[in-house]
């Protein structure tokens, strides 16, 4: 009877271990990595594979421009080995705090070698808001496949530095991911071939890097975090009619009120294009198809 109970205990332990993950003496613990936004999780997992566990700081539905970490989110970083930054505004103030809380934390600036462009200053806004000062650089570098290749290099370098035991696996994953990005980039170049400087209108100016990569032009409604005044709305409506724009792109993190006003005035429609989607490759392809359809 005692032996039976002993065996039952062993079986129960193994069952719990399978459900909860193998104990530390049976398997290596993954590298704890943190990223600012969900698309970065896709990049890190593509390169790190099974050897990384990724925490995303900015929750779903929250915009990185206005995000402020909560105490429990800061606490979650105490176990992290590496933080992959992307140039989000909150990082300037919070990365030093993350480092002071966790001195062993390696901070990798994936935006460091990426050529940046200024925040949107479109022609129609310059006419009505000429006093608006330059307020920084556009952070949406993850929406351009060619620029993601630069970020991927930084991610590989960071993982190789903190976990050299798996560098060859990281290198192989990095090579595969680069090939996937190249394939996506080639498909998008074909998709937009022959449409130089074709214009599309968005509420929040998130797609400038994408537009730059494929010869398009983004027309934003919002500038420097401010919705347009009534006089500016009229100029945008006139511009949309002149450019034969019938689709206004919006994203879930922002109000669609101004975009809806323009869409109604031009007898157009709203289409959601979410730059924060975690499934990066699928999201880029879907957004590209929507942009192409709008350009017709």
TORFI-888607 format. One record per residue (C-alpha): residue in one letter; x, y, z. Coordinates in Angstrom, 2 decimals, always signed. Example, Ala and Ser with C-alpha at 12.3 -4.5 7.8 and 13.67 -1.06 7.14 Angstrom:
<pts>
> A_+12.30_-4.50_+7.80
> S_+13.67_-1.06_+7.14
</pts>
This chain:
<pts>
> X_+0.00_+0.00_+0.00
> X_+2.84_+2.38_+0.92
> X_+4.58_+1.66_-2.38
> X_+1.33_+2.28_-4.25
> X_+0.93_+5.65_-2.55
> X_+4.55_+6.48_-3.30
> X_+4.09_+5.69_-7.01
> X_+0.85_+7.68_-7.07
> X_+2.73_+10.63_-5.60
> X_+5.44_+10.37_-8.26
> X_+2.81_+10.24_-11.02
> X_+1.02_+13.28_-9.56
> X_+4.31_+15.22_-9.40
> X_+5.10_+14.40_-13.02
> X_+1.60_+15.41_-14.13
> X_+1.86_+18.77_-12.38
> X_+5.33_+19.25_-13.84
> X_+4.04_+18.66_-17.36
> X_+1.20_+21.13_-16.84
> X_+3.32_+23.82_-15.24
> X_+6.56_+23.25_-17.12
> X_+9.45_+21.02_-16.17
> X_+11.31_+21.83_-12.96
> X_+14.46_+23.91_-13.27
> X_+16.71_+20.90_-12.83
> X_+15.10_+19.23_-15.87
> X_+15.14_+22.13_-18.33
> X_+16.89_+25.41_-18.91
> X_+14.97_+28.51_-17.93
> X_+14.38_+30.83_-20.90
> X_+16.00_+34.25_-21.05
> X_+13.58_+36.81_-19.60
> X_+13.32_+39.63_-22.15
> X_+11.22_+42.79_-22.08
> X_+10.08_+44.98_-24.96
> X_+8.15_+48.23_-25.16
> X_+5.44_+47.26_-27.69
> X_+3.77_+44.11_-28.99
> X_+5.34_+44.03_-32.51
> X_+8.77_+43.80_-30.87
> X_+7.65_+40.62_-29.12
> X_+7.22_+39.10_-32.58
> X_+10.77_+40.11_-33.55
> X_+12.40_+38.82_-30.35
> X_+10.55_+35.52_-30.48
> X_+11.49_+35.05_-34.13
> X_+15.18_+35.29_-33.21
> X_+15.16_+33.89_-29.68
> X_+12.79_+31.02_-30.32
> X_+12.24_+28.72_-27.35
> X_+15.13_+30.30_-25.46
> X_+13.30_+33.55_-24.66
> X_+10.22_+34.56_-22.71
> X_+9.03_+38.05_-23.64
> X_+7.19_+40.62_-21.54
> X_+5.48_+43.53_-23.33
> X_+5.33_+46.78_-21.37
> X_+2.64_+48.73_-23.27
> X_-0.69_+46.88_-22.80
> X_-3.10_+46.23_-25.70
> X_-5.20_+49.26_-26.59
> X_-2.71_+51.74_-25.08
> X_-0.71_+54.20_-27.18
> X_+3.07_+54.26_-26.49
> X_+3.19_+58.07_-26.73
> X_+1.15_+58.43_-23.53
> X_+2.02_+55.22_-21.66
> X_+3.31_+55.35_-18.07
> X_+4.42_+52.07_-16.43
> X_+2.52_+50.94_-13.34
> X_+4.39_+49.69_-10.24
> X_+3.51_+46.05_-10.95
> X_+4.85_+46.41_-14.50
> X_+8.11_+47.85_-13.20
> X_+8.30_+45.01_-10.67
> X_+7.91_+42.46_-13.46
> X_+11.20_+43.72_-14.91
> X_+13.15_+42.64_-11.83
> X_+13.68_+39.21_-13.42
> X_+14.46_+40.48_-16.92
> X_+17.94_+40.01_-18.38
> X_+17.50_+42.27_-21.40
> X_+15.25_+45.16_-22.42
> X_+14.84_+45.94_-26.12
> X_+13.99_+49.66_-26.43
> X_+12.52_+51.20_-29.57
> X_+12.57_+54.95_-28.93
> X_+9.12_+55.28_-27.32
> X_+8.69_+58.53_-25.34
> X_+8.28_+56.83_-21.95
> X_+11.67_+55.12_-22.32
> X_+13.60_+58.36_-21.83
> X_+12.39_+58.71_-18.26
> X_+11.88_+55.07_-17.34
> X_+14.84_+53.13_-18.72
> X_+17.21_+54.56_-16.07
> X_+14.68_+53.57_-13.39
> X_+14.41_+50.06_-14.81
> X_+18.19_+49.83_-14.68
> X_+18.39_+51.07_-11.09
> X_+15.77_+48.51_-10.04
> X_+17.59_+45.73_-11.88
> X_+21.34_+46.57_-12.25
> X_+22.08_+43.44_-14.29
> X_+19.52_+44.45_-16.95
> X_+21.06_+44.90_-20.41
> X_+19.31_+47.68_-22.34
> X_+19.50_+47.36_-26.12
> X_+18.44_+50.37_-28.19
> X_+17.09_+48.74_-31.35
> X_+16.38_+52.19_-32.81
> X_+20.01_+53.26_-32.51
> X_+21.13_+52.63_-36.09
> X_+17.79_+53.32_-37.76
> X_+17.56_+56.47_-39.96
> X_+14.76_+58.53_-38.40
> X_+12.38_+61.03_-39.94
> X_+10.75_+64.05_-38.25
> X_+7.22_+63.93_-36.95
> X_+4.62_+64.69_-39.58
> X_+4.49_+68.26_-40.89
> X_+2.22_+68.05_-43.92
> X_+1.64_+70.97_-46.26
> X_-1.92_+71.69_-45.20
> X_-0.92_+71.76_-41.54
> X_+2.06_+74.02_-42.17
> X_-0.33_+76.59_-43.66
> X_-2.70_+76.63_-40.68
> X_-0.34_+75.70_-37.87
> X_+2.98_+77.25_-38.86
> X_+3.74_+78.07_-35.22
> X_+3.88_+74.37_-34.26
> X_+7.51_+73.63_-33.22
> X_+9.43_+70.56_-34.23
> X_+8.53_+68.10_-31.49
> X_+10.80_+65.17_-32.18
> X_+11.30_+62.15_-34.39
> X_+8.74_+59.63_-35.56
> X_+8.96_+56.44_-33.46
> X_+7.03_+54.05_-35.75
> X_+10.13_+52.37_-37.18
> X_+8.65_+48.88_-36.79
> X_+6.22_+49.49_-39.67
> X_+8.94_+49.51_-42.34
> X_+10.28_+46.02_-43.20
> X_+13.70_+47.37_-44.32
> X_+14.08_+49.13_-40.96
> X_+13.01_+46.03_-39.05
> X_+16.08_+44.29_-40.48
> X_+18.24_+46.85_-38.67
> X_+16.31_+46.29_-35.45
> X_+16.65_+42.51_-35.87
> X_+20.42_+42.87_-35.98
> X_+20.36_+44.70_-32.64
> X_+18.12_+42.01_-31.15
> X_+20.45_+39.25_-32.31
> X_+23.47_+41.08_-30.91
> X_+21.73_+41.56_-27.57
> X_+20.68_+37.92_-27.22
> X_+24.12_+36.72_-28.28
> X_+25.71_+38.92_-25.62
> X_+23.64_+37.70_-22.67
> X_+23.25_+34.07_-23.81
> X_+26.33_+33.08_-25.87
> X_+25.60_+29.39_-25.25
> X_+22.80_+29.55_-27.85
> X_+24.40_+31.97_-30.29
> X_+24.31_+29.54_-33.22
> X_+20.58_+28.98_-32.82
> X_+20.03_+32.71_-32.57
> X_+22.14_+33.21_-35.69
> X_+20.15_+30.63_-37.65
> X_+16.84_+32.16_-36.52
> X_+18.13_+35.62_-37.36
> X_+19.07_+34.49_-40.88
> X_+15.63_+32.93_-41.41
> X_+13.87_+36.02_-40.12
> X_+15.90_+38.25_-42.45
> X_+14.87_+36.06_-45.38
> X_+11.22_+36.37_-44.34
> X_+11.52_+40.16_-44.16
> X_+13.17_+40.26_-47.60
> X_+10.33_+38.20_-49.05
> X_+7.72_+40.48_-47.48
> X_+9.58_+43.57_-48.72
> X_+9.74_+42.20_-52.26
> X_+6.00_+41.44_-52.24
> X_+5.16_+44.95_-51.05
> X_+7.36_+46.56_-53.70
> X_+5.44_+44.61_-56.35
> X_+2.12_+45.55_-54.74
> X_+2.82_+49.27_-54.96
> X_+4.81_+49.28_-58.20
> X_+3.80_+52.09_-60.53
> X_+2.08_+54.21_-57.85
> X_+4.79_+56.78_-56.96
> X_+3.71_+59.32_-54.31
> X_+0.17_+57.93_-54.19
> X_-1.52_+59.46_-51.15
> X_-3.54_+57.92_-48.32
> X_-5.09_+59.71_-45.34
> X_-4.70_+58.55_-41.73
> X_-5.81_+59.95_-38.41
> X_-2.60_+59.35_-36.44
> X_+0.63_+59.66_-38.48
> X_+1.95_+56.16_-37.81
> X_+2.69_+54.97_-41.34
> X_+5.29_+57.46_-42.60
> X_+8.15_+54.92_-42.57
> X_+5.97_+52.41_-44.43
> X_+5.05_+55.10_-46.96
> X_+8.70_+56.07_-47.36
> X_+9.71_+52.45_-48.05
> X_+7.16_+51.97_-50.83
> X_+7.00_+55.36_-52.51
> X_+3.70_+56.47_-50.97
> X_+2.67_+59.64_-49.12
> X_+0.85_+59.71_-45.79
> X_-1.54_+62.59_-45.08
> X_-2.21_+62.82_-41.32
> X_-5.23_+64.36_-39.65
> X_-3.67_+64.64_-36.20
> X_-0.49_+66.65_-35.75
> X_+1.67_+66.68_-32.61
> X_-1.04_+64.88_-30.65
> X_-3.67_+67.53_-31.45
> X_-6.90_+67.00_-33.35
> X_-7.62_+69.54_-36.10
> X_-9.61_+72.72_-35.49
> X_-12.80_+73.27_-37.57
> X_-10.89_+75.42_-40.08
> X_-8.25_+72.70_-40.41
> X_-10.95_+70.06_-40.91
> X_-12.29_+72.06_-43.84
> X_-8.82_+72.17_-45.42
> X_-8.46_+68.40_-44.94
> X_-11.86_+67.76_-46.50
> X_-10.92_+69.94_-49.49
> X_-7.60_+68.12_-49.83
> X_-9.28_+64.71_-49.66
> X_-11.71_+65.71_-52.40
> X_-8.89_+67.08_-54.57
> X_-6.88_+63.88_-54.15
> X_-9.98_+61.70_-54.68
> X_-9.41_+60.06_-51.29
> X_-12.36_+57.90_-50.20
> X_-10.84_+55.96_-47.29
> X_-9.64_+57.35_-43.95
> X_-7.42_+55.03_-41.92
> X_-7.83_+55.00_-38.15
> X_-6.41_+52.91_-35.32
> X_-8.05_+51.45_-32.18
> X_-5.88_+53.47_-29.78
> X_-7.42_+56.81_-30.86
> X_-10.82_+58.44_-31.19
> X_-12.20_+58.32_-34.72
> X_-14.36_+61.45_-34.33
> X_-12.40_+63.80_-36.63
> X_-11.77_+61.03_-39.14
> X_-15.50_+60.24_-39.18
> X_-16.31_+63.90_-39.86
> X_-14.01_+63.91_-42.90
> X_-15.25_+60.54_-44.13
> X_-18.87_+61.69_-43.95
> X_-18.06_+64.93_-45.79
> X_-16.35_+63.11_-48.68
> X_-18.84_+60.21_-48.68
> X_-15.98_+57.92_-47.78
> X_-15.44_+55.23_-45.14
> X_-13.19_+54.42_-42.20
> X_-10.79_+51.47_-42.23
> X_-8.85_+50.29_-39.19
> X_-5.10_+49.76_-39.56
> X_-3.53_+48.90_-36.21
> X_+0.23_+49.59_-36.01
> X_+0.39_+47.87_-32.61
> X_-0.67_+44.37_-33.68
> X_+1.55_+41.61_-32.29
> X_+1.36_+39.45_-35.43
> X_+3.62_+41.84_-37.30
> X_+4.04_+40.14_-40.68
> X_+0.34_+39.34_-41.10
> X_-0.62_+42.84_-39.98
> X_+1.78_+44.52_-42.43
> X_+0.41_+42.46_-45.32
> X_-3.19_+43.19_-44.34
> X_-2.55_+46.92_-43.97
> X_-0.71_+47.00_-47.32
> X_-3.67_+45.40_-49.09
> X_-5.99_+47.97_-47.51
> X_-3.73_+50.84_-48.56
> X_-3.50_+49.48_-52.10
> X_-7.28_+49.14_-52.34
> X_-7.69_+52.71_-51.08
> X_-5.26_+54.01_-53.71
> X_-7.48_+52.73_-56.53
</pts>
